[in-house]
Amino acid sequence: MSLGFLHKTFELGAIPVQCEDIEVNKIPCCWLLNKAGDEKRVKLNDSSMMIWQLCEGKYSVGELIDALQAQYPDAKGMDKDIQRALDELLSEALITMRS
């Protein structure tokens, strides 16, 4: 059973932007991100971290998908994975979306 319906799908023209004051720490297994002064930490794997790093406010969701699909042409269903990662980053207040 697919759980894709649980995640929001963003318009391809929407622009993801990193939230300010995010502290980033690399540990052996993953990345830990949190807002400065907040004790809640969000754990990201390398793929999610790559997506978060691309959320500079320069690229639309469609451009992120195209760039990552070009870099990893053998990965199937990547657009859904990217949309899911963006939804999780948004829900954890690590990014915002601009129209």
N, C-alpha and C positions, 0 to 999 in steps of 0.2 A: 504494500500500500504506500503510495506516495504521500509525503507530508508537505509537498510544495504549496498546497493551498493555504498553509498556515503563515506563509511569508508574503509580505507586500511585494508587488512588482512595480518598479519605478518607471516613469516615462523615460524614454531613451534620451530626451533632451535635458532632463534634470541634471543638476550639477552637485555632486557630493563635495562637501567641504569639511575638513578636519575641524573639530572644536578646539578652542584655544586652551592653553595651560594643561596639555596632556603630557604626563610623564611616561616615558618609555624605558623599560628595562628588559634586557635580554637575559634569559636564564637558559641552562642547557636544553631544556625540552621545548621552550616556547618563548613568547613575548608577553610581558605584563604591562598593561596600560591602565592608568588611572588619572583622574583630574587632580591637579595639584591640591593638596590638602584633604583629599577624600581618601578614606581608608579602603573603599571598595576597589578591587582590582579586577580587570577583565583579561582573561588569558586568550591569546590569539596564536594560531599556528602560523607557519611561514606564509601560507597562501593568503590567509586573511590579513596578515600584516602587510603583504605586498599590495593588496587592494586598498587598505587604509592609507598606505604611503602615497598612493596615486590620487587620493582624495584631496588634492591641493586647491580645488576651486578652478582649475584650468580645463578640466576634461569633463565632458558629459558622461552619463551612464553608458550611452551607446559607444562613445569613443573608448571608454575603459574596456568594455566587452570586446570591441574590435581589436584593440591593442593586445589584450591578453590572449585572444583567440589566434592572432597572428604569431604571437610568441610561442604558443603551445597548440599547434594545429591538430595534434592527435587527441587532444582532450575533448571528449564528447559531453554535451550538455553543460558546457562551461557557462553559458549565459544565465542559466538558472542558478548555478552555484554562486556566480557573482551577485546576482540579484538577492539571493539569500544572505550572503555575507554583508551586503550593504544594508539590508533590513536589520540584521543583528547589530551592526555597528551603530545604526541609527537608534535602535532600541536601548543600547548601552550608553547613549549620549556621547559617542566618540566622533560622530559626524552630524552635520545638518544637511538638508537638501535645499538648493535654490532652484527656482523655476527658470 
